[in-house]
């Protein structure tokens, strides 16, 4: 954790609204992207991401600096909020793929209706990622899209570093196999 981030968190613990505004501005886009990748509903992703910051505000006194980036704690809150959402609504992350047509396009995706479809590489990648378990998807997103270290991912997911590395290895193996299969066209 950087010295600037530590100072910002000390201010946030004192309920400094400017500090919370900075935290929100810094981390909201990443938490929103995390939620959107899981539920594929922009408005719901916005609501759930906002909930993460409400929960962070309520729980800031329980946050312990352990040398990891603050974002790891926020991802842990986001993961828990997502689980709560699925439990309340009786859905799973896999359900978000149920509303896709046979090509992998979401039936309600505005990009489909306005652009006439997505490019094939994006569809192939989306389908390949859809074959991963929820935890594997989370590892891939945090490691490669967010650039977190294995240690940070482990903290965010409440897993050991070894478990994260195993999930990452298995996920990449599935992605490689999925992306190298000949298409059925």
C-alpha positions in Angstrom: 0.0 0.0 0.0 1.3 3.4 -0.9 1.9 6.2 1.6 -0.8 8.3 -0.2 -3.3 5.5 0.1 -2.5 5.1 3.8 -3.0 8.8 4.4 -6.3 8.7 2.5 -7.5 5.7 4.5 -6.6 7.4 7.8 -8.7 10.4 6.7 -11.5 8.1 5.7 -11.5 6.5 9.1 -12.1 9.9 10.6 -15.2 10.2 8.3 -13.6 12.8 6.1 -16.1 13.2 3.3 -13.4 14.5 0.8 -11.4 11.3 1.5 -14.4 9.2 0.8 -15.1 11.1 -2.4 -11.5 10.4 -3.5 -11.8 6.7 -2.7 -15.0 6.5 -4.6 -13.5 8.3 -7.6 -10.4 6.1 -7.6 -12.0 2.7 -7.1 -15.6 2.9 -8.3 -14.8 2.2 -12.0 -12.9 -0.9 -11.1 -15.6 -2.2 -8.7 -18.3 -1.4 -11.3 -16.4 -3.3 -14.0 -16.1 -6.2 -11.6 -19.8 -6.3 -11.0 -20.7 -5.8 -14.7 -18.5 -8.7 -15.7 -20.4 -10.9 -13.4 -24.1 -9.8 -13.8 -24.0 -8.1 -17.3 -26.7 -5.6 -16.3 -25.4 -2.1 -16.2 -28.0 -0.6 -13.9 -27.8 -3.4 -11.4 -24.0 -3.3 -11.5 -24.1 0.4 -10.7 -26.4 -0.3 -7.7 -24.3 -3.2 -6.4 -21.1 -1.2 -6.9 -22.5 1.7 -4.9 -23.5 -0.8 -2.2 -19.9 -1.8 -1.9 -18.9 1.7 -1.0 -21.7 2.0 1.5 -20.5 -1.2 3.1 -16.9 0.0 3.0 -18.0 3.2 4.8 -19.8 1.2 7.5 -16.9 -1.2 7.9 -13.9 1.0 7.6 -13.1 0.6 11.3 -12.6 -3.2 10.7 -10.2 -2.7 7.8 -6.7 -3.7 8.7 -3.7 -2.6 6.7 -1.6 -5.7 5.9 0.5 -4.3 3.2 -2.0 -5.1 0.4 -3.8 -2.6 -1.7 -7.0 -1.2 -0.3 -8.8 -2.4 -3.5 -8.3 -6.0 -2.4 -10.6 -5.3 0.6 -13.1 -3.6 -1.7 -13.1 -6.6 -4.0 -13.8 -8.8 -1.0 -16.8 -6.6 -0.1 -17.9 -6.7 -3.8 -17.6 -10.5 -3.9 -19.7 -10.8 -0.7 -22.3 -8.3 -2.0 -22.6 -10.3 -5.2 -23.2 -13.5 -3.3 -25.8 -11.8 -1.2 -27.5 -10.6 -4.4 -27.6 -14.1 -5.9 -28.9 -15.6 -2.6 -31.7 -13.1 -2.4 -32.7 -13.5 -6.0 -32.2 -17.2 -6.3 -29.8 -16.9 -9.2 -26.2 -17.9 -9.9 -23.5 -16.2 -12.0 -24.1 -18.9 -14.6 -27.6 -17.6 -15.1 -26.2 -14.4 -16.8 -25.3 -16.6 -19.8 -28.8 -18.0 -20.1 -30.0 -14.9 -21.9 -27.5 -15.4 -24.8 -28.4 -16.7 -28.2 -26.5 -19.5 -29.9 -23.7 -17.2 -31.1 -22.9 -16.0 -27.5 -24.5 -12.6 -28.0 -26.7 -11.3 -25.2 -30.2 -10.9 -26.5 -30.6 -7.6 -24.7 -27.2 -6.1 -25.4 -27.5 -2.6 -26.9 -24.4 -3.2 -28.9 -26.1 -6.0 -30.7 -29.1 -3.9 -31.8 -27.1 -0.8 -32.7 -24.1 -2.4 -34.4 -25.7 -5.5 -35.8 -23.5 -7.7 -33.7 -20.1 -8.0 -31.9 -16.9 -9.1 -33.6 -16.2 -12.8 -33.6 -13.1 -12.6 -31.4 -14.9 -10.9 -28.6 -17.7 -13.5 -28.8 -15.2 -16.3 -28.8 -13.5 -14.9 -25.7 -16.8 -14.2 -24.0 -17.9 -17.8 -24.6 -14.5 -19.1 -23.4 -14.7 -17.1 -20.2 -18.2 -18.3 -19.7 -16.8 -21.9 -19.5 -14.8 -20.9 -16.4 -16.1 -21.4 -12.9 -17.1 -18.2 -11.1 -13.9 -18.3 -9.0 -11.8 -18.8 -12.1 -13.5 -15.8 -13.8 -12.8 -13.7 -10.7 -9.1 -14.8 -10.7 -8.7 -14.0 -14.4 -10.3 -10.6 -14.0 -8.4 -9.6 -10.9 -5.0 -10.8 -12.2 -5.1 -9.8 -15.8 -7.7 -7.0 -16.1 -7.0 -5.3 -12.7 -3.3 -6.2 -12.7 -3.3 -7.5 -9.1 -0.6 -9.7 -7.7 -1.4 -13.3 -6.7 -1.1 -12.1 -3.1 -3.7 -9.4 -3.6 -6.1 -11.7 -5.4 -5.7 -14.2 -2.5 -6.6 -11.6 0.0 -9.5 -10.3 -2.0 -10.9 -13.8 -2.4 -10.0 -15.1 1.1 -7.9 -17.9 -0.5 -4.3 -18.9 -0.2 -1.8 -17.8 -2.8 -1.3 -21.4 -3.9 -5.1 -21.8 -4.4 -5.1 -18.6 -6.6 -2.2 -19.9 -8.7 -3.9 -23.2 -9.2 -7.2 -21.6 -10.2 -5.3 -19.2 -12.6 -3.4 -22.1 -14.1 -6.6 -24.1 -14.7 -8.5 -21.1 -16.0 -5.8 -20.3 -18.5 -5.7 -24.0 -19.6 -9.5 -23.9 -20.2 -9.3 -20.6 -22.1 -6.4 -21.8 -24.3 -8.3 -25.0 -25.1 -11.6 -23.1 -25.8 -10.0 -20.5 -28.0 -8.0 -23.0 -30.1 -11.0 -25.2 -30.9 -12.2 -24.9 -34.5 -15.4 -22.9 -34.9 -18.6 -24.6 -36.1 -19.2 -22.3 -39.0 
